[in-house]
Each structure stands twice: as structure tokens, then as C-alpha cells.
Amino acid sequence: MNEFEFPGRHDNLTDVPPRSYQVRPDELEGAVRETLSRQVADAPPLSVDPAGQAIRRANRVRRRRTATGLALAAVTTVLLSAGMVQLGDATSREQSPIVVVGDPDPTNRPFPTASIPAPVPSPETSTAPLVSETLISVDGRRTVLRDVGPAERVQPLPNGDGWLVVGAPSVAGRTLWVVRDDGLVQVLLAGAGEIVLAPDSLQVAWRDRGDLLVAGVVGTQLIGAARTPLPAQAEPVRFVDDSILVRLDPAGAGHTLWRPGAGPLPKALDKLSLNVYGQLPDGRLVGQVTTTDADRTCLAVLAPTHHLDPVRTGCGPDLSQDGVGGVSPDGRWLLVNGRVGKTDKSLLVDLQQLGPGATAVAAGPAMTGAIVWSSETDASYLDSSGELVRVDVDQVRAGEPASATAVPGVPAGVRPILVEGL
């Protein structure tokens, strides 16, 4: 026998007791329970961490809000909770961007108004803007803006289903709202300087600290912002086609035109124009210019260039310097504030007769706020007390000036804002 062989076997395996494959039901159930409990206790980490993502997102938003550095006082402190969108800087300048504050949920009502309201002008001050929440049309229809602060200017939205509302100035700056007929009230701008709207309500320009910005209005958002530096006292005045008319100093003469995307403000500037009242069908402007006589101003047709060169001038009417005036749609007539003797009046000027010895006739009481031309010969405006004045050019030329009438349904002491398309 080989020493490596075991007795009774022809291999090197030893005999072992046979294994039993019978498992009681209670043992199998216990094994399953133990396996499942271990899987629960040792659950693998999630591939996506929702809580971590939310915290990181909140930190990014907080850093962006801190970077903007906008002190919008009480009104903006509340509005910032609704969300923020920063407009793109088309010129890539290292400046704090303007902030657009929005409320995507129309059920969040009402919006707060400025804690310090704009001063209410006295009836004796015809040059003071009307500030109100009541709108009226040229035929006397009226509506009240809800959930917005006192408005200074209002224009219909392009699709006619609401309004763009420029708020009165306050310690927090100006606010621009969009107010839709379906009840949505949303802030487009807050804490801005002077705000001007394009005639078609598709663009808005505003001053933000030392810059002039312009952006498109699409729905309830501002898009495609462009900016350029502004002199210390300069402010936007109106849109002229694709350009912005900028007044260099509200206390003196001088304007220029800036076209967004065409570089900074032009260095060649006009030094004569005081006010610009409107645009003729051929693109030229109608404005007020200074003369060598410090106590006298003249009307002029201005070329739409950076210099605003006068093309024709008429120096007959005694004009006010408040800047209130409006040109008829056909470019024939100008309604402008002036004086007859020592009395403030609105004056009707025939622009076709503008030249040496130009004359004007009294059209009615002095104007305040917007002037609405409903046709080439019919205009409406509000006087200093908020009453409605309807001007018929033919009657005025025949020696019958218009008179003011109270607006039906407007409570005493309420001075509405005249709008077009109500």
C-alpha cells in the first residue's frame, strides 16, 4: 500500500457527512428579512442631490444680488423677492447692470407702491406733470389702474391688451410697469432714472446712474439691452426713429442723437435746442431754439443729425420753456404752450408758414401732460386742473379758442392722465 493512499478509498478525499438541503420556512423568511434590512441600512448614495443643487443655486442667486448693489428702498426690497433677471450688457463694460424685477405669478397681489409719493403739483403750476392712477380717453371714457403707484405717463401695449406705465419719481427712482387687461401687473424696471417709451411701445430707454440704456419690450420682459455713458446732467427725452434724443442739461440748451450699437454718445453736439416737440413725416424735428436775445426763443425745423441743424426758423410766438407741445400727424400744426400778453395759453402754429414773422393764435388754456391728436385737425389735452380740452383747428383759426370741461365720473380732486386708445 502506498503511504499516500487512504484505506477504503482510491483518491485523496475523505468521507464527510452528507449535506442537508432542506430549509425550514421560518429560516428562509428570516434570511430574506435580514438581507432586505441590510440593503436599506447600506443604501448607495444618490446620483443626484436635489437639496445640494438647491443650496448651490440659492448661493449663486445671493451672490448675484449682492453684486448688483442696488438700493431700491422699500418698494424694491419687497419686489426683489419676486425674482431677478439681469439684462445683457451689449458693450461689455464693467458696470453693475440694471435689474429687471418681475412677478411671474399674477396671483401675487397687490404690488407695493413707493413709500414716499411724488409731490402733487398745484393747480397754478401748468408745467407740473399730472400724477394719477386714473386714465381717460379723448371721449371721456375712464379706467383706474390697480396695484401700481402714481403714474406720470401711460401708453398702450403694441397688441392693445394693456398698458406700459411710467411711475412718478420717488426716493427709490422710477418704476416701469406692464398692466394687462387680464389682471397681470408686472414690474419691468425699478430704481431707474428718467424713462422714455418709443411711440409704438416696443422699446424703452432709461438712465441708470451714469449710463443710458435701451431695450426692447417683448411681452413682460426687456431684452437686448445696449448702453452708453452719459454726462452727469444728461437724460433721455424721446425716441426719434431708431435713435434716442438726449438732452445734455435740463437747465440749458443742447441735445444730441444716440443710436444704440453705434458707439458712445457723439462728441459733436447741438448747443441751441431747448425743447423738441415732435417729428414731421419726413423725419425732421420741430423744436424750440435759443437766440442771441436771452429773453426770446424761436421755433425751428431741425435736421435729425447729431448737430440738429435748424432748417427753418420762426421767431414770432411768445413761447413757454416748459417743453409741452405736440405736432399733428400730417406735420402741419403745432400745439405748444406760450403766452398771450401775460396769460399762459396753448398756441396753434401753422408749420407751413414757419419763417420770419411767424404767428400763432390762442388755442385754449395752457396744457399739461400728453397731447393726443385724434386726426390732422383735432387734438385733446388736459389743463393744469385736470379738465379736458378739445381743440378743433378750424374753429381756433376762426377765432373760437377751446375751453376746458370737467371729465364725467372723475371725482373732485382727481387729476387723470390722458391716453390714446382707451
FENJOJO-V391752 format. One line per field, one symbol per residue. burial: # if it has 24 or more other ideal C-beta (glycine too) atoms within 12 Angstrom, else .. A space follows every 50 residues. Layout:
BEGIN
burial: ???
END
This chain:
BEGIN
burial: .................................................. ..............#..#.#.#..##..##.#.####.......###### ###.......####...#..#....#.###########...##.###### #######....#########.#########...###############.. ########..#######..###..####.##..#######..######.# ..########....#...##.#########...#######......#### ######.########.############..########.#...####### #..#...#.###############...################..#.... ##.#..#..#...#########
END
